Amino acid sequence: MSDIKLISTTVRAQAASELRDRILTGRLQPGDRLDLDQLTAEFGISRTPVREALLQLSYEGLVDITPRSGMTVVGITPEDAVDSFAILAALAGKAAEMATARITPAELSGLRELAGAIERSERVVEANRHFHRALNYSARSPRLLTHLRQAVRVVPDNYFELFPEQERRSRREHAALLGAMERGDGAAARAIAEAHVLNAGEALGGWLADRAGQRSGEPTAP
């Protein structure tokens, strides 16, 4: 791949990530129109990567593109968010179970270091991503990795900014997960990993429901 192609792909991915986050966190609402020229000017990039980013989001079901109506946000409901995280939880749980059986002692030690790095890092989201990527690779299943890469897109990049309490819970659950893996208890590792992701999804779903209630003027759940 040429340097020009690599740069183009990176710019497209960054544009898709930013727009996806806006949709997943409700900053862009269902029915909102998306103007290609406006987005191009805002991002300071050419039309092509923005158009490709919007096409990618249409494949993910977040944007609708029609010849006459143009581009509109499909959005995500609180129920969609919970369901999407449930799918991710099933995949993450299976990855943890498989990794428990296949991980090497050196890799397990590396996971411990990555978990500790989350505690020290000022870039928690990135450090957390490194931990989960290493865990998933330890499962040694290329097909599972393919599905995980797709499913994990439902997690906003600013997730821990929205839910700082989830960051603390995440650290505790990482420790419990590593403990199960060190014992060779794949069933426990799977259960912990699934609950870890499901908790995150419930938090996002509840938050989206509260925002929807505030916009409609309806009382939110206590």
C-alpha positions as a Markdown table, in Angstrom:
| # | Residue | x | y | z |
|---|---|---|---|---|
| 1 | Met | 0.0 | 0.0 | 0.0 |
| 2 | Ser | 1.4 | 3.4 | -1.0 |
| 3 | Asp | 1.9 | 6.2 | 1.6 |
| 4 | Ile | -0.8 | 8.2 | -0.2 |
| 5 | Lys | -3.3 | 5.3 | 0.1 |
| 6 | Leu | -2.4 | 4.8 | 3.8 |
| 7 | Ile | -2.9 | 8.5 | 4.6 |
| 8 | Ser | -6.3 | 8.5 | 2.8 |
| 9 | Thr | -7.4 | 5.4 | 4.6 |
| 10 | Thr | -6.4 | 6.9 | 8.0 |
| 11 | Val | -8.2 | 10.2 | 7.3 |
| 12 | Arg | -11.4 | 8.2 | 6.3 |
| 13 | Ala | -11.2 | 6.1 | 9.4 |
| 14 | Gln | -10.8 | 9.2 | 11.6 |
| 15 | Ala | -13.8 | 10.9 | 10.0 |
| 16 | Ala | -15.9 | 7.7 | 10.4 |
| 17 | Ser | -14.9 | 7.4 | 14.0 |
| 18 | Glu | -15.8 | 11.0 | 14.8 |
| 19 | Leu | -19.2 | 10.8 | 13.1 |
| 20 | Arg | -19.9 | 7.4 | 14.6 |
| 21 | Asp | -19.2 | 8.8 | 18.1 |
| 22 | Arg | -21.6 | 11.7 | 17.5 |
| 23 | Ile | -24.3 | 9.3 | 16.5 |
| 24 | Leu | -23.7 | 6.8 | 19.3 |
| 25 | Thr | -23.7 | 9.5 | 21.9 |
| 26 | Gly | -26.8 | 11.3 | 20.5 |
| 27 | Arg | -25.1 | 14.5 | 19.4 |
| 28 | Leu | -26.4 | 13.6 | 15.9 |
| 29 | Gln | -30.1 | 12.6 | 16.1 |
| 30 | Pro | -32.2 | 10.3 | 14.0 |
| 31 | Gly | -33.4 | 12.3 | 11.0 |
| 32 | Asp | -30.6 | 14.9 | 11.1 |
| 33 | Arg | -29.4 | 15.8 | 7.6 |
| 34 | Leu | -25.7 | 15.4 | 6.9 |
| 35 | Asp | -24.2 | 18.0 | 4.5 |
| 36 | Leu | -21.1 | 16.7 | 2.7 |
| 37 | Asp | -19.7 | 20.2 | 2.1 |
| 38 | Gln | -20.3 | 21.3 | 5.6 |
| 39 | Leu | -18.5 | 18.2 | 7.1 |
| 40 | Thr | -15.7 | 18.6 | 4.6 |
| 41 | Ala | -15.1 | 22.2 | 5.7 |
| 42 | Glu | -15.4 | 21.3 | 9.4 |
| 43 | Phe | -12.9 | 18.4 | 9.2 |
| 44 | Gly | -10.6 | 20.3 | 6.9 |
| 45 | Ile | -10.2 | 17.4 | 4.5 |
| 46 | Ser | -11.3 | 16.6 | 1.0 |
| 47 | Arg | -14.7 | 15.4 | 0.0 |
| 48 | Thr | -13.6 | 11.8 | -0.9 |
| 49 | Pro | -12.7 | 10.5 | 2.6 |
| 50 | Val | -15.8 | 12.1 | 4.1 |
| 51 | Arg | -18.0 | 10.5 | 1.5 |
| 52 | Glu | -16.3 | 7.2 | 2.1 |
| 53 | Ala | -16.7 | 7.6 | 5.8 |
| 54 | Leu | -20.4 | 8.2 | 5.4 |
| 55 | Leu | -20.7 | 5.1 | 3.1 |
| 56 | Gln | -19.1 | 3.0 | 5.8 |
| 57 | Leu | -21.5 | 4.3 | 8.4 |
| 58 | Ser | -24.4 | 3.5 | 6.0 |
| 59 | Tyr | -23.1 | -0.1 | 5.9 |
| 60 | Glu | -23.2 | -0.1 | 9.7 |
| 61 | Gly | -26.8 | 1.0 | 9.7 |
| 62 | Leu | -26.1 | 4.4 | 11.3 |
| 63 | Val | -26.6 | 6.6 | 8.2 |
| 64 | Asp | -29.2 | 6.4 | 5.4 |
| 65 | Ile | -28.0 | 7.5 | 1.9 |
| 66 | Thr | -30.7 | 7.9 | -0.8 |
| 67 | Pro | -30.4 | 9.6 | -4.2 |
| 68 | Arg | -33.2 | 12.0 | -3.6 |
| 69 | Ser | -33.2 | 12.6 | 0.1 |
| 70 | Gly | -29.5 | 12.8 | 0.5 |
| 71 | Met | -27.8 | 11.6 | 3.7 |
| 72 | Thr | -29.6 | 11.4 | 7.0 |
| 73 | Val | -28.8 | 10.0 | 10.4 |
| 74 | Val | -30.5 | 6.7 | 11.3 |
| 75 | Gly | -29.2 | 6.9 | 14.8 |
| 76 | Ile | -29.3 | 4.4 | 17.6 |
| 77 | Thr | -31.9 | 3.8 | 20.2 |
| 78 | Pro | -31.2 | 2.9 | 23.8 |
| 79 | Glu | -32.4 | -0.6 | 23.0 |
| 80 | Asp | -30.1 | -0.8 | 20.0 |
| 81 | Ala | -27.1 | 0.2 | 22.2 |
| 82 | Val | -27.9 | -2.5 | 24.8 |
| 83 | Asp | -28.4 | -5.1 | 22.0 |
| 84 | Ser | -25.2 | -4.1 | 20.3 |
| 85 | Phe | -23.2 | -4.4 | 23.5 |
| 86 | Ala | -24.8 | -7.8 | 24.2 |
| 87 | Ile | -23.5 | -9.0 | 20.9 |
| 88 | Leu | -20.1 | -7.6 | 21.7 |
| 89 | Ala | -20.3 | -9.2 | 25.2 |
| 90 | Ala | -20.9 | -12.7 | 23.7 |
| 91 | Leu | -17.9 | -12.3 | 21.4 |
| 92 | Ala | -15.6 | -10.9 | 24.2 |
| 93 | Gly | -16.6 | -13.6 | 26.5 |
| 94 | Lys | -15.8 | -16.3 | 24.0 |
| 95 | Ala | -12.4 | -14.6 | 23.3 |
| 96 | Ala | -11.6 | -14.6 | 27.1 |
| 97 | Glu | -12.5 | -18.3 | 27.4 |
| 98 | Met | -10.4 | -19.3 | 24.4 |
| 99 | Ala | -7.5 | -17.1 | 25.5 |
| 100 | Thr | -7.5 | -18.7 | 28.9 |
| 101 | Ala | -6.9 | -22.1 | 27.2 |
| 102 | Arg | -4.3 | -20.8 | 24.7 |
| 103 | Ile | -2.4 | -17.9 | 26.3 |
| 104 | Thr | 1.2 | -18.3 | 27.1 |
| 105 | Pro | 2.7 | -17.4 | 30.5 |
| 106 | Ala | 4.6 | -14.5 | 28.8 |
| 107 | Glu | 1.4 | -13.2 | 27.2 |
| 108 | Leu | -0.4 | -13.4 | 30.5 |
| 109 | Ser | 2.4 | -11.4 | 32.2 |
| 110 | Gly | 2.1 | -8.9 | 29.4 |
| 111 | Leu | -1.7 | -8.6 | 30.0 |
| 112 | Arg | -0.9 | -7.8 | 33.7 |
| 113 | Glu | 1.4 | -5.1 | 32.6 |
| 114 | Leu | -1.1 | -3.6 | 30.2 |
| 115 | Ala | -3.8 | -3.7 | 33.0 |
| 116 | Gly | -1.4 | -1.8 | 35.2 |
| 117 | Ala | -0.6 | 0.7 | 32.5 |
| 118 | Ile | -4.3 | 1.7 | 32.4 |
| 119 | Glu | -4.0 | 2.8 | 36.1 |
| 120 | Arg | -1.0 | 5.0 | 35.2 |
| 121 | Ser | -2.0 | 6.3 | 31.8 |
| 122 | Glu | -3.5 | 9.7 | 31.1 |
| 123 | Arg | -4.9 | 8.2 | 27.9 |
| 124 | Val | -7.2 | 5.7 | 29.5 |
| 125 | Val | -9.2 | 4.8 | 26.4 |
| 126 | Glu | -6.1 | 4.0 | 24.4 |
| 127 | Ala | -4.6 | 2.0 | 27.2 |
| 128 | Asn | -7.8 | 0.1 | 27.7 |
| 129 | Arg | -7.9 | -0.6 | 24.0 |
| 130 | His | -4.4 | -2.0 | 24.1 |
| 131 | Phe | -5.3 | -4.4 | 26.9 |
| 132 | His | -8.4 | -5.8 | 25.1 |
| 133 | Arg | -6.6 | -6.1 | 21.8 |
| 134 | Ala | -3.8 | -8.2 | 23.4 |
| 135 | Leu | -6.4 | -10.3 | 25.2 |
| 136 | Asn | -8.3 | -10.9 | 22.0 |
| 137 | Tyr | -5.2 | -11.8 | 20.1 |
| 138 | Ser | -4.4 | -14.3 | 22.8 |
| 139 | Ala | -7.5 | -16.3 | 21.7 |
| 140 | Arg | -5.7 | -17.1 | 18.5 |
| 141 | Ser | -8.8 | -17.1 | 16.4 |
| 142 | Pro | -8.6 | -14.9 | 13.3 |
| 143 | Arg | -12.3 | -15.4 | 12.6 |
| 144 | Leu | -13.3 | -14.3 | 16.1 |
| 145 | Leu | -11.0 | -11.2 | 15.7 |
| 146 | Thr | -12.8 | -10.2 | 12.5 |
| 147 | His | -16.2 | -10.2 | 14.2 |
| 148 | Leu | -14.8 | -8.4 | 17.3 |
| 149 | Arg | -13.3 | -5.6 | 15.2 |
| 150 | Gln | -16.8 | -5.0 | 13.7 |
| 151 | Ala | -18.7 | -5.3 | 17.0 |
| 152 | Val | -16.4 | -3.1 | 19.0 |
| 153 | Arg | -17.3 | -0.1 | 16.9 |
| 154 | Val | -20.4 | 0.4 | 19.0 |
| 155 | Val | -18.2 | 1.7 | 21.9 |
| 156 | Pro | -17.7 | 5.5 | 21.6 |
| 157 | Asp | -14.1 | 6.7 | 21.8 |
| 158 | Asn | -15.1 | 9.0 | 24.6 |
| 159 | Tyr | -16.9 | 6.3 | 26.6 |
| 160 | Phe | -14.9 | 6.9 | 29.8 |
| 161 | Glu | -15.4 | 10.6 | 29.6 |
| 162 | Leu | -19.2 | 10.0 | 29.7 |
| 163 | Phe | -19.0 | 7.3 | 32.4 |
| 164 | Pro | -16.0 | 7.9 | 34.7 |
| 165 | Glu | -17.4 | 5.4 | 37.2 |
| 166 | Gln | -17.2 | 2.7 | 34.5 |
| 167 | Glu | -13.5 | 3.3 | 34.4 |
| 168 | Arg | -13.1 | 2.3 | 38.0 |
| 169 | Arg | -15.4 | -0.7 | 37.6 |
| 170 | Ser | -13.4 | -1.7 | 34.5 |
| 171 | Arg | -10.2 | -1.8 | 36.4 |
| 172 | Arg | -11.7 | -4.1 | 39.1 |
| 173 | Glu | -13.2 | -6.4 | 36.4 |
| 174 | His | -9.9 | -6.6 | 34.6 |
| 175 | Ala | -8.2 | -7.8 | 37.8 |
| 176 | Ala | -10.9 | -10.4 | 38.3 |
| 177 | Leu | -10.6 | -11.5 | 34.7 |
| 178 | Leu | -6.9 | -11.9 | 34.9 |
| 179 | Gly | -7.3 | -13.9 | 38.2 |
| 180 | Ala | -9.6 | -16.3 | 36.4 |
| 181 | Met | -7.2 | -16.7 | 33.5 |
| 182 | Glu | -4.3 | -17.4 | 35.8 |
| 183 | Arg | -6.3 | -20.2 | 37.5 |
| 184 | Gly | -7.1 | -21.6 | 34.1 |
| 185 | Asp | -10.9 | -21.1 | 34.7 |
| 186 | Gly | -12.2 | -20.4 | 31.2 |
| 187 | Ala | -15.8 | -20.5 | 32.3 |
| 188 | Ala | -15.2 | -17.8 | 34.9 |
| 189 | Ala | -13.2 | -15.7 | 32.5 |
| 190 | Arg | -16.0 | -15.8 | 30.0 |
| 191 | Ala | -18.6 | -14.8 | 32.5 |
| 192 | Ile | -16.5 | -11.9 | 33.8 |
| 193 | Ala | -15.8 | -10.6 | 30.3 |
| 194 | Glu | -19.4 | -10.9 | 29.3 |
| 195 | Ala | -20.6 | -9.0 | 32.4 |
| 196 | His | -17.9 | -6.4 | 31.9 |
| 197 | Val | -19.3 | -5.5 | 28.4 |
| 198 | Leu | -22.9 | -5.9 | 29.4 |
| 199 | Asn | -22.5 | -3.4 | 32.3 |
| 200 | Ala | -21.0 | -0.9 | 29.8 |
| 201 | Gly | -23.9 | -1.3 | 27.4 |
| 202 | Glu | -26.5 | -0.9 | 30.2 |
| 203 | Ala | -24.8 | 2.4 | 31.2 |
| 204 | Leu | -24.8 | 3.7 | 27.6 |
| 205 | Gly | -28.4 | 2.6 | 27.0 |
| 206 | Gly | -29.6 | 4.2 | 30.2 |
| 207 | Trp | -27.8 | 7.4 | 29.4 |
| 208 | Leu | -29.3 | 7.6 | 25.9 |
| 209 | Ala | -32.8 | 6.9 | 27.4 |
| 210 | Asp | -32.3 | 9.8 | 29.8 |
| 211 | Arg | -31.2 | 12.2 | 27.0 |
| 212 | Ala | -34.2 | 11.1 | 24.9 |
| 213 | Gly | -36.5 | 11.7 | 27.8 |
| 214 | Gln | -35.1 | 15.2 | 28.4 |
| 215 | Arg | -35.5 | 16.1 | 24.8 |
| 216 | Ser | -39.1 | 15.0 | 24.7 |
| 217 | Gly | -39.9 | 16.6 | 28.1 |
| 218 | Glu | -40.8 | 13.2 | 29.6 |
| 219 | Pro | -39.6 | 12.4 | 33.1 |
| 220 | Thr | -36.6 | 10.1 | 33.2 |
| 221 | Ala | -36.3 | 7.0 | 35.3 |
| 222 | Pro | -34.8 | 7.5 | 38.8 |
